[in-house]
Amino acid sequence: MAVKLSSLTLSRRIPNWVCLNARLSSISCAINLQSTQESEHSQSSSAEFDAKIQFLKNRLHPDSLVSVLERTPDLNSSVKLFKWASLQKTFNHTADTYHMMILKLGMAGNVEEMEGFCHEMVREKCLGFDKSLLALIDSFVGNHRLSEALRVLYVMNSSSFKPSIGIINALMSALMEEKRDFKDVLFVYKEMVKAGICPNIDTLNYLLEALFESGRVDTAIDQYRRMDKKGCNPNIRTFEILISGLAARNRVEQSIVILQEMFEWGCELDSRFYTRIIPMFCGLQNLEIGSRLFKLMRASNIAPDSVTYGAMIRCLCEHLQMDDAFKLFKEMTDTSLLPDHQVYVDIINGLCKLNKITEARNLLAERNLMDTCLHNAILASYCNSGNCTMAKDMFHDMLGRNIVDASSWNILIRFLCENLVINKASEYTCRMVISSFVPDSATYSALILGNCKMGKVADALHLFGHIRSNIGFWILSLMLSLLNVFVREETFKMLIKCFAICLIKVVLFNRPPSIC
């Protein structure tokens, strides 16, 4: 609800004790200073304007007017100069003078007045107005003034002059590059149709791209199917737009159909296509399509870049085809391409899944990799395989090289707890604290679970009470994990009950539990 404020009223009577001079002196000084500055600026601008008028009176010519307009930074003064020249009997504006005035207005964002001058230039039938309009569109596109360029296109189309398909494509390309609304792209396309200009394949590709960007996928497919009716055949860029657009929207089967059609058309694939499409299919875990395209890429003597190599290696690792992954890794490094961190993560994880832990560790040593994340993956693999000796050896090696983090400690502590080596786990927890790492939810959940498995209810509850001040959603996750363990072990039914009571106390009342 709008609140209506009563207007403030001032008493007309001014108390005798108020010193008017003291009260108004600072305000009046500020007003006087501002007025003086504005007056000086106005006088200066007026003097400049008069000087330019005087200059033009003596030598009024289109070239001299263009030169003066170009050197006049003030837009209002430029418009006044232009209109003054229009009133001179011996002077006629040319396409060049209109061009300069329209350009200045457009660059200032004064679209309405700019369009008015465009119409005026066409109406006056200035010689070369068509070239001037083309040059204006080119200038506006080059300066990212696309709204102004669209207005000029509209004026051009309203005249007898038709823009070229090159101008249409340049505008559509700029609109797509700056991610303008679909309606702007559609406007250009409709202006093209209105002018009776036939699109070429580049025009239709921009339209397809705009349709996909705006979510009009089915319309895009329909446009692709009707290309032949517009006298166009799809090219490699068409298929790149279609395949990537469909795959990105989880319409993989359709993208594969289009891919097959591309092969049937016999399009010559280029590096841009490969570097965009191969990572996309690899990301969708479609190793078959990714490998097929990768082989075609190498057969075409197109060198894969690091992104394409990385995508293929990741896909191979996720399918546990580690021999092929290593071949690509070696091929990549032999071509002086540097693998990024993710490539090493993928290879190490793949080797660890196959329990090839020694190979993974050798890779770290060969490459002199000190990354904690990679070492943690190997440490976790030792733990998952139950190799306590190697797990401890790996951890102490990491500790000696100062590349452990909280996750490293938690991996080892959980492993010890799961194997009921609680005393050792507690010892490592103490060392963790001494090493300036703060135990977190993962640490406590491992210790609580380990104590529960050993039947040390009091110790488990004590730990649970210890973390009462840091309650989070992870506690619920911990309780679910505990329940899953206890459900399978009937001897722990009373323990479940104790933990349920504990949870109620901690979560609802936020107070430390106690055993009755």
N, C-alpha and C positions, 0 to 999 in steps of 0.2 A: 504494500500500500504506500503510495507516495505521500510524503509528509510535506504539508504546505507551511513554509516559513514566512512569518510576517516580516515585512520590510523594516529595516532598522531606521529609526527616526532620531534626528539630532535636535536638541533644544536650540531654538533660535537665539536664546539669551545666553551670552557668554559672560561668565563671572568676571567681576572687576579684577580679581587677583591673578587671573591668567595672563601671563606675559606672551602676547601674540608673537612678538619677534622671536622669542626663545623657542616657541613651539613650532613655528613655521620656517625657521631659518634653514634647517637642514633639508627640508622638503623643497623649499623654493630654490635652494642652491642646486639640488639635483635636477629639478625641472629646467632651470635656466641652462645648466650644463648640457643636458640632453637636447634641449631646443637649439642651443648654439651649435652642437655637433651636427644635428640633423640639418640645420640651416646651412652650415658650411658644406656638408656633403651634397645637399641639393644645389647649392650655388656652383660647386665644383662640377657636378654632373651636367648642370644646365650650361655651364661655360664650355664643357667638352662637347656637348651636343651641338651647341651653336657653332663651335669651331668646325665640326664635321659638316654641318649644313653649308657653312661658308665655303669650305673646301669643295663640296659637291656642286655648288652653284657655279663655280668657275670652270669645272671640268666634269659635268654629269655624263657618265657613260656606264654601260653595264659592267665593264671590267672594274672601273673605279668604285662603283657601288658595292660590288662583290668584295673588293679589297677592304673597304671601310666596314662593311658588315662583319667580315671575318675578324677584324681587329676590335670589334665592339663587344666587350664581355657582357654588358647589361642587356638582357633580352628585351625589356620594354623599349629601351632606346633603339635597338635594332628594328623592332616593329615600327616605331615612329619614323625612322629613317626610310624604311621601305615604303611606308604609306605616303611620306612626303614626296618621295621620288615619283610615286604613282600620279600625283597631282600636277606634276610638271608637264606642260603641253608638248614640249619637244622630246619627251622621254617615253620609251616603251620598255616594259620589263621583258626579259628574255628567260629562257629555260634555266640559264645559269644563275640569274638573280633569284628566281623562285627556288632553285635548288638550295642555294645558301640559306635562304630564310626558312625553308621547310626543314632543312637539316638542323639548324639551330633550335627550332621549336621542338623537334622530335627528340633531340639529345637532352633537352630540358624537361621532357615528359609532358609537354603541353600538347596532348594528342588532338584535342578537338580543334584548336586553332590551326594546328599543323595540317589536319585533313581539309580544313577550309581552304588553305592556300593551295593544296594539291588540286582540289576541284577547280579553283580559280585558274591555275596554270593550264589545265586541260581545256577549260571553257574559253580561255584567251587563244587557244591553239598556237601556243608558243612553239617556234621551230625547235625540234629536238626534245619535246616534252617526254616522249616515250623513253628515250635514252636516259633522261634525267630521272624518271621514275624508277627505272631499272637500277641506276646508280644509287638512288636513295635506299632501295631495298637492300642492296649489297652492303651499303654503309651501316644501316641499322642492324642487319644480321651480324656483321663483323663486330659491332659494339654491344651486342646482346640486348638490343632494343627491339624485341620481337613483336610487342604489341603495336609499335609504330610501323614496323614492316608489314604487319597484317593489314593495317589501315591503308597503306600505300598500295598494297595488292588489290584491295577492294576498289580503290579509285581507278587503278589501272584497268581493272576488269569492267568498270562502268563506262570506260571510254571505248573507242573503236579499236584500241590497241590491245592485243592479246599477249600475255606474258609467255615466255618460253618454258618448256618442260624443265629446263635447267634451273630456272628461278623457282619453280614449284618445288623441285627436289631439294634445292638449297634451303628453302624455308622449312620444309618438312624435316629435313635432317637436323636443323638448328632446334626445332621444337622438340624433337626426340632427345637430342643431346641435353637440353635443359629441363627435360621431364615436364613439359607443359601439359595442361589438361588435354584429354582426348578431343574435346570440342574444338580446340584450336587446330589440331591436325585435320579433323573432319572439315573445318571451315575452308582450309586451303584446298583440300581434295574437291570439295563441292564447287569452289571458285574455278578450279581447273575444268570440271565437268561443264559448268555454266559457260565457260569460254570456248567449249568445243575442242579442248586439247586432249589428245590421247595420252594416257599414262604409259610410261615404260616400266620395265621390271623393277627399277630402283624406287619408283613412286609406289608401286604395289607392295614392295618390301617394307617401306616406311609405314604404310597403312597397316600391314600385318603386325608389325612390331607394336604400333600404337594400340591395336585391338587386343593383343596379348597383355600389354601393360595395363589396360583398363579392365581386364577380366572378361573380355568378350571373345572367349576361346572358340566357341562354335561358329561365330560370325567369321572369325579369322580362317577357320578350316573351309568355310563356304567360299570365302574370297579366293583361297588357294585353288579350290576345285574349279572356279570360274575364270581362272587366269587366261585360258586359251581363248575364251570369248572376247577378251580385251586385246587379243593379238600378242600376248606375252607368254613366254615359257619360263618356268622357274629356274633360277640359278643357284649356285652353292649358298649364297646368302639367304635365299628363300628357305632352303632346307635347314640351315643353321637356326633361323628364327623359329621355324615350326618345331623342330626336334627339341630344342632347348626349352621353348615355351611349353610344350606338352609335358616333357619330363619334369620340369620344375613344378608343374601342377598335378603331379602324381598320375598323369595319364600316360604311363610308360608303354602300354601295349600299342596305343595309337602312335607314339613317337617311333616305335620300332617299325610299324607299318610304313610311316613316312620315310624312315631310313632306307627301307627296302626299295621304295619308289625312287629314292635318290640314286641308288645303285642302278636301277633300271634306266634312269635318264642318262646315266653315264657322265655325271658331273665330275669335273676335276676338283678334287678336294685340296684345300690350302691349309697353311699352318694355323690361321685363325680358327678355322672350323675344328681342326683336331684339338687345339688347346682349350677350346670351349666345351666340346662335346664329350671327349674322353673322360675328363674329370667328373662330368655330370653323371655318366653311366657308372663310373667307378663308385661314385658317392651313393648310387642306388644299388650297389652290390651286384651289378650286372657285369660279372667278369667276362662273360662270353663276348658281349658287344664291345666292351672296353678293349679286350685283347685283339679282337678282329680289326678294330680301327687303328690300334697301336701298330699292328703288323703292316697295315696299309700305309701308315705314316712313314715307317722306316723304309718300306719298299719304294716310296715316292721320293726318297732321299731328303725328307724333311726332318731336321733334327728336333727331337722333343726338347722342351724346356724343363726347368726344374719342377714346375707345377705339375706337368703331365707325368713326369717320372714319379713324382711323389704320390700322385693319385693312383697310378698303376701299382706301385709297391705296396701302398696301403691295402688296396683291394686284394692283391695276392696274399698278403699277410693275414687278412681277415678270413680268407679261404684256406689258410694254413699251407699254401704252396710256397714254402720258404726257399726251396732251391731256385725257383724262377724269380722270386723276390731278390735273392742275393745276386743273381745274374744281372738283373736290372740295376741293382745298387752299384755293382762293380762297373757296369757300362756307364752309369751316370757319373761316377767319380773319375773314370778314365777320360771323360770328355770335359774334365775340369769344372763340372757343375758341383756346387757345394750343397750337400743334403742339409735340409733344415732340421730343427729339433724333432718335428713330428715324424720324419722318416725314421729316425733312430728309435723313437718310441714305438712305432709300428713294428719294426723288425724285432726289437727286444721282446715286446709283448707276444709276437708270433712264435719266437723261439721258446719263450717260457711256457706257452700253452702246449707246445710239443715236448716239454720237459728237456729241451736242449739248453740247459742252463749254462753248461760249460762253454758252449759256443757263444752264448749271449755275453758271458763274462769276458771271453777272449776278444769279442768285438769292442767292448769298452776299453780294454787294455790297448788294443791295436790303434784305436783312434784317440787314445788319451782323453776319453770323455769323463768329465768330473760332475756330470749332471746328477743331482740327487734323485730326481724322478726316475731316471733309468736304473740307478742302483737299487732304489726301493722296489722296482718291478722284479729284479732278480732276487732280492732278499725275500720278497713275498713268495716267489716260486720255490725257493729252498724250504720255506715254512710249509707251503701247501703240499710239497712232496714228503714232508716229515723228516727232512734231513737237518737235524738239530745242530750237528757239528758244523756243517757248511754254513748254516744260517748264522751261527755265532761268529764264525770266521769272517763271513761277509760283513756283518755288522761292525765288528771290531776294526776291520780294514777301513770301513767308511768312517768310523769314529776317529781313527788315526789320521785320516786325510781331511777331517773336519768338513765332511759333506753329509752329515746326518741332519734330519729335521724332526719335527714332532711325529710325523708319519712313520719314520724309520723306527723310533722307539716303540710306537704303538703296534707296529707289525710284529716285532719281536716279543713284546709283552703279551699280546693276544695269543701268539703261538705257544708261549710257555704256559699260559693259563688254560688253553684248550688241551694241553698235554699234562695238566694237573701238576705242573712244577710251580706252585704258587709262591713258595719262598723265594725262588729265583726271580719270578716276575716282580715280587715286591721289592727285591733288591735293585732290579733294573729301574723300577719306578723311582726309587730314592735317587739313583744315579741320574735319572732324567731331570729331576728337580735341581740337583746340584749343578747340572750342566746348563741351567737356566732355561729349561723347557718346561712349560706349564702343562700338567696333565689335563686332558680334556675329556669330553664325553666318551670318546673311543677308549681312552685309558681306563676310566672307571668302569665302563660296561664290561671290558675284558676281565678286570679284577673281580667284579661282582659275579660274573658268570663262572669264573674259575672257582671261586669260593663256594658257590652254590653246588657245583658239580662234586666238590669234595665234601659237601655236607656241612660246611662251616657257616651255618646260618647267621650266627652272631656277627662274624666278621663281615659277611655280605651286607647285613643290615647296617652295620657301623659305617661301611663305605657309602651305602645309600643315604644315610643320614648326613654324611660328610658333604655331600653335594647338594644338600637341600637349598642352599642359597643361590644356586645356579640352575634352577629348574628350567627345562626347555622341552620342546616337543620330542627331543631325542629320548627322553625318559619313557614316553609311551612306546616308542620303538623298542627300547630295551626291555620293557615289560612284556611286549609281544614275543620277543625273542626268547625270554625266559619261559614264558608259558608254553611255547612250542617245544622247548627242551623238557619241561616238567610233565607235559601231557604224555610224553613217551615213557616216563619213568614214574610208575605208580608210587614208589617209596617216597616221592617228594610232594605228595598231595598236601601235607601239612605246611610244607615250605611255601607252596603256592598261596595258601591261605594267609600265612604271615606276610608275604609280600603284598598281597591285596590290601591287607590292613595298613601296611606301611605306605602304600601308594595313596590311599585315602587320606592318611594323616599328612603326608607331605604335600600333596597337590591341593587338597581342600583347606587344610588348616595351616600349611606352611610352617610346620614345627617338626623338630627332630623326632624320629620314631624311637620307641623304647620297647623292650621285650618284657611282657608281663609274666 
